[in-house]
Amino acid sequence: MQRRFHGPPTSFIVIAVALIQVLGTVFSASHQAAARHLDPLAFMLLLAGPAALAFRTRMPAVMLPITLAATSVYLLLGYAWGPIALSLALSIVLTAAAGLRWQAWLGAGISAAAVVLMAILDGDQTGLLRASAGVAWAAILVLIGEGFRRRGERMAEYRRRREAAKQAERDEYRLTLARDIHDVVAHSLSMINVQASVALHLGTNDPEKLRPALEAIKAASKESLAEVRQLLGVLREDAPLSPAAPPSLGRIQELVDDARRGGLELRFGNSVDPELIGPTQQEAAYRIVQEGLSNVRRHSGAESAVVLLELAGNALRVRIDDDGGGLRGASPGNGLRGMRERVEALGGTLNLTPLGPGLRVEATLPLNPHQAGLQR
């Protein structure tokens, strides 16, 4: 794919070159008595080169042939010498900048050969020296165009990489929000559903115990609304008025209490000092336990479960065991997939192990070097 040098606006280049060539040549002709008088054809040739530069973005291949032909005809007809070669020089630069390398070198070679031939025919030694300079300038013009082209390619590549990085950042941001929304909504609705089932049962068999179940539903819905509002505030790029407490190891006890109120027999063990764990790992551990307990209540049919938090070397290990039906041959859903993405984003691992009956979900979250140093 050809990369084109943009530079100044095309209209500006065309007008500026036309003015320089016409006015400069008129002024120069007044000091060249032996030259042919400028007539309408001369002015047409003087304007043909700048007009050809107008095609530099749409059809760059036509610039150099037109300017080369106009310049050659003008000089062969013996008109006064002036800045007639300006449009030719610019067309060589712009042709090379557009990626038409062979055409630029061919045009530069023809121009250089014409200059050398004219110097030989004149038989002037100084003319040969000027011709040598002209040959060098023809090559320099192509190299200048090549430099513009390469600069344009580098800028285009830089923009492409920057846009790709921004897109990857946006995708990661959306993925993180999707995981958070899933974790919050799935957990809260699951707990509300369980407590509502308990409330319906108690309303018929034991009305006196109905109130605690309704209070649990109210607390769960209030917390869910607070977290959803917080996530929506992030989507609006607006800080929530009263943000919920960030997920942490200390809040895992709340998840355990909610699960117990839902009728799940749950044992919880935590031997980890939160001071040794970074906020990112703490949030990941909280979301893993949240999603794990939601899956236990919604899908496994388990009656009991175990949640353990412990340090294993320079890593935080989170384990959730249950005595339910396990995956039953089904593929992991969005919850487990989001859990795995969250763990792998921190360089950790997630393993699903059938227990028979039940399922073990075990996540290993590495600590960063600073935290590992604190542990030691």
C-alpha positions in Angstrom: 0.0 0.0 0.0 1.4 3.4 -1.0 1.9 6.0 1.7 1.4 9.6 0.5 3.0 12.6 2.0 0.3 15.1 2.9 2.2 18.3 3.7 0.5 21.7 3.0 -2.9 21.9 1.3 -2.8 21.1 -2.5 -4.4 24.4 -3.4 -1.8 26.4 -1.5 1.0 24.5 -3.3 -0.5 25.0 -6.8 -1.2 28.8 -6.3 2.2 29.4 -4.7 4.2 27.6 -7.4 2.1 29.3 -10.2 2.8 32.7 -8.8 6.5 32.1 -8.4 6.9 30.6 -11.8 4.9 33.3 -13.7 6.0 36.4 -11.7 9.6 35.1 -11.4 9.8 34.4 -15.1 8.3 37.7 -16.1 10.8 39.5 -14.0 13.7 37.4 -15.3 12.6 37.9 -18.9 12.9 41.6 -18.6 16.7 41.1 -18.2 17.1 38.6 -21.1 17.0 40.6 -24.3 18.0 37.6 -26.5 15.3 35.3 -25.2 12.1 34.7 -27.0 9.2 37.0 -26.0 6.7 35.5 -23.6 3.5 34.8 -25.4 0.2 33.1 -24.4 1.8 29.7 -25.1 4.6 30.5 -22.7 2.2 31.4 -20.0 0.2 28.2 -20.6 3.4 26.2 -20.2 4.3 28.1 -17.1 0.9 27.3 -15.6 0.8 23.7 -16.8 3.4 22.5 -14.3 1.7 24.0 -11.2 -1.7 22.7 -12.5 -0.3 19.2 -12.6 0.6 19.4 -8.9 -3.2 19.4 -8.2 -3.2 15.7 -8.9 -0.7 14.8 -6.2 -3.3 13.1 -4.0 -5.8 11.7 -6.5 -3.5 10.7 -9.4 0.2 11.3 -8.4 1.4 9.3 -11.4 0.4 12.1 -13.8 2.3 14.9 -12.1 5.9 14.2 -13.2 5.1 13.5 -16.9 3.1 16.7 -17.3 5.6 18.9 -15.5 8.5 17.3 -17.3 6.8 17.8 -20.7 5.8 21.4 -20.0 9.3 22.3 -18.8 11.0 20.6 -21.7 8.8 22.3 -24.3 9.2 25.7 -22.7 13.0 25.4 -22.7 13.2 24.0 -26.3 11.1 26.9 -27.6 13.7 29.3 -26.3 11.7 31.3 -23.8 13.4 33.3 -21.1 14.9 31.3 -18.3 13.3 31.6 -14.9 12.0 29.5 -12.1 10.3 27.2 -14.6 11.9 24.1 -13.0 10.2 24.7 -9.6 7.1 22.6 -10.5 9.3 19.9 -12.0 11.4 19.7 -8.8 8.4 19.6 -6.6 6.8 16.9 -8.8 9.9 14.7 -8.4 9.7 15.1 -4.6 5.9 14.5 -4.4 6.1 11.5 -6.7 8.8 9.9 -4.5 6.8 10.8 -1.4 3.7 9.1 -3.0 5.6 5.8 -3.2 6.2 5.9 -7.0 10.0 5.4 -6.6 10.8 4.1 -10.1 8.9 6.9 -11.7 10.6 9.5 -9.5 14.1 8.1 -10.4 13.2 8.0 -14.1 12.0 11.6 -14.1 15.1 12.7 -12.2 17.3 10.7 -14.6 15.7 12.3 -17.7 16.0 15.8 -16.2 19.7 15.2 -15.3 20.5 13.8 -18.7 18.9 16.8 -20.4 20.9 19.2 -18.3 24.1 17.4 -19.1 23.3 17.3 -22.8 22.6 21.0 -22.9 25.9 21.7 -21.2 27.8 19.5 -23.7 26.1 21.2 -26.7 27.0 24.6 -25.3 30.7 23.5 -24.9 31.1 25.6 -21.8 33.3 24.2 -19.0 31.3 26.1 -16.4 28.2 24.7 -17.9 29.4 21.2 -17.2 30.1 22.1 -13.6 26.5 23.4 -13.3 25.3 20.3 -15.0 27.0 18.1 -12.4 25.3 20.2 -9.7 22.0 19.7 -11.5 22.5 15.9 -11.6 23.3 15.9 -7.8 20.2 18.0 -7.1 18.0 15.6 -9.2 19.1 12.7 -6.9 18.7 14.8 -3.8 15.1 15.7 -4.8 14.2 12.0 -5.0 15.9 11.3 -1.7 13.9 14.1 -0.1 10.7 12.6 -1.4 11.8 9.2 0.0 12.4 10.8 3.4 8.9 12.3 3.4 7.4 8.9 2.4 9.2 7.1 5.2 8.3 9.7 7.7 4.6 9.3 6.6 4.9 5.6 7.0 6.3 5.9 10.5 3.6 8.3 11.5 0.9 6.1 10.0 2.4 3.1 11.9 2.6 5.1 15.1 -1.1 6.1 14.8 -2.1 2.6 14.0 -0.3 1.2 17.0 -1.7 3.9 19.2 -5.2 3.3 18.0 -4.7 -0.5 18.5 -3.5 0.1 22.1 -6.5 2.4 22.8 -8.8 -0.2 21.4 -7.2 -3.0 23.5 -7.5 -0.8 26.5 -11.2 -0.1 25.8 -11.8 -3.8 25.2 -10.1 -4.7 28.5 -12.1 -2.0 30.3 -15.4 -3.3 28.9 -14.4 -6.9 29.8 -13.6 -5.8 33.4 -16.9 -4.0 33.7 -18.8 -7.0 32.3 -17.2 -9.3 34.8 -17.9 -6.9 37.7 -21.6 -6.5 36.6 -22.0 -10.2 36.2 -20.4 -10.9 39.6 -22.5 -8.3 41.4 -25.9 -9.0 39.7 -25.5 -12.8 39.7 -24.5 -13.0 43.3 -27.2 -10.6 44.6 -30.0 -12.1 42.5 -29.0 -15.6 43.5 -29.0 -14.7 47.2 -32.3 -12.8 46.9 -33.8 -15.8 45.1 -32.7 -18.2 47.8 -34.0 -16.0 50.6 -37.3 -15.5 48.8 -37.7 -19.2 48.5 -37.0 -19.5 52.3 -39.5 -16.7 53.0 -42.2 -18.4 51.0 -41.6 -21.6 52.9 -41.6 -19.9 56.3 -44.6 -17.9 55.4 -46.6 -21.1 55.3 -44.9 -23.2 57.9 -43.2 -20.8 60.4 -44.4 -17.2 60.1 -42.4 -16.1 63.1 -39.1 -16.7 61.2 -40.3 -14.8 58.2 -38.9 -11.5 59.3 -35.2 -12.4 59.2 -35.6 -13.8 55.7 -37.2 -10.6 54.5 -34.5 -8.5 56.2 -31.9 -10.5 54.4 -33.6 -9.9 51.1 -33.7 -6.2 51.8 -30.0 -6.0 52.8 -29.0 -8.0 49.7 -31.0 -5.8 47.4 -29.7 -2.6 49.0 -26.1 -3.8 48.6 -26.7 -4.9 45.0 -28.2 -1.5 44.1 -25.3 0.3 45.7 -22.7 -1.7 43.7 -24.7 -1.4 40.4 -25.0 2.4 40.9 -21.2 2.5 41.4 -20.6 0.6 38.2 -23.0 2.8 36.3 -21.1 5.8 37.8 -18.0 4.4 36.2 -19.7 4.0 32.9 -20.8 7.6 33.1 -17.3 8.6 34.1 -18.8 10.1 37.2 -18.0 9.4 40.8 -20.9 7.9 42.9 -22.2 10.0 45.7 -21.8 7.3 48.3 -19.6 4.6 46.8 -19.8 1.1 48.3 -16.9 -0.3 50.2 -14.3 -1.8 47.7 -14.2 -5.6 47.6 -11.6 -6.9 50.0 -10.6 -10.0 52.1 -12.4 -8.4 55.0 -15.7 -8.4 53.2 -15.6 -12.1 52.3 -17.2 -12.7 55.7 -20.3 -10.9 54.4 -20.5 -13.4 51.5 -20.2 -16.3 54.0 -23.0 -14.9 56.2 -25.3 -14.3 53.2 -24.7 -17.9 52.1 -25.5 -19.2 55.6 -28.6 -17.2 55.9 -29.7 -18.9 52.6 -29.5 -22.3 54.3 -26.1 -23.4 53.1 -23.9 -25.1 55.8 -20.6 -23.3 55.3 -17.2 -23.5 56.9 -14.9 -20.6 56.4 -11.2 -20.5 57.1 -8.9 -17.4 56.6 -5.3 -17.5 57.7 -4.2 -14.5 55.5 -3.0 -11.2 56.8 -4.7 -8.6 54.6 -1.6 -6.3 55.0 0.3 -8.7 52.8 -2.1 -8.7 50.0 -2.5 -5.9 47.4 -5.9 -4.4 46.6 -6.1 -6.0 43.2 -5.5 -9.5 44.6 -8.0 -8.8 47.4 -10.7 -7.8 44.9 -10.0 -10.8 42.8 -10.3 -13.1 45.8 -13.6 -11.5 46.8 -15.0 -11.9 43.4 -13.9 -15.5 43.1 -15.6 -16.4 46.4 -18.6 -14.4 45.4 -19.0 -16.2 42.1 -18.1 -19.6 43.6 -20.8 -19.3 46.3 -23.3 -18.1 43.7 -22.6 -21.2 41.6 -22.9 -23.4 44.6 -26.4 -22.0 45.5 -27.7 -21.8 42.0 -26.4 -24.8 40.2 -24.8 -27.5 42.4 -27.6 -28.4 44.7 -25.0 -28.6 47.5 -25.9 -28.7 51.2 -22.5 -27.7 52.5 -19.4 -26.0 51.4 -15.9 -24.9 52.5 -14.2 -21.6 51.7 -10.5 -21.4 52.6 -8.0 -18.5 52.1 -4.3 -19.2 52.7 -0.8 -18.2 51.6 1.1 -20.7 49.5 4.6 -19.4 49.0 4.4 -16.0 47.2 0.8 -16.5 46.2 -2.7 -16.2 47.7 -4.7 -19.4 47.4 -8.5 -19.3 47.3 -10.4 -22.6 47.6 -14.1 -23.4 47.4 -15.3 -27.0 47.9 -18.9 -28.2 47.8 -20.8 -31.5 48.0 -23.1 -30.8 45.1 -23.5 -32.3 41.7 -20.4 -30.5 40.1 -20.5 -29.5 36.5 -22.5 -32.5 35.4 -20.6 -32.6 32.1 -21.6 -29.1 31.2 -19.2 -26.5 29.9 -18.2 -23.7 32.2 -20.5 -20.7 31.9 -19.9 -17.0 31.9 -19.2 -16.9 35.6 -16.4 -19.4 35.6 -15.0 -18.0 32.4 -15.0 -14.5 33.9 -13.3 -16.0 37.0 -10.6 -17.6 35.0 -10.0 -14.3 33.0 -9.7 -12.4 36.3 -7.2 -14.9 37.7 -5.1 -15.1 34.5 -5.0 -11.3 34.2 -3.0 -11.4 37.5 -0.7 -14.1 36.3 -2.4 -16.8 38.4 -4.1 -20.1 37.7 -7.6 -21.5 38.2 -8.3 -25.2 38.5 -11.7 -27.1 38.6 -11.4 -30.5 40.3 -14.3 -32.9 40.6 -14.6 -34.2 44.2 -17.3 -36.9 43.8 -19.6 -35.6 45.0 -19.0 -32.0 44.5 -16.5 -29.7 42.9 -13.4 -27.9 44.0 -12.6 -24.4 42.6 -9.0 -23.4 43.4 -7.4 -20.1 42.4 -3.8 -19.2 42.9 -3.1 -15.4 42.8 0.6 -14.4 42.8 1.7 -11.6 45.1 3.8 -8.8 43.6 7.5 -8.6 44.5 6.9 -5.9 47.1 4.3 -7.9 48.9 6.3 -11.1 48.6 9.1 -9.2 50.4 6.8 -8.2 53.2 5.7 -11.9 53.6 9.3 -13.0 54.0 
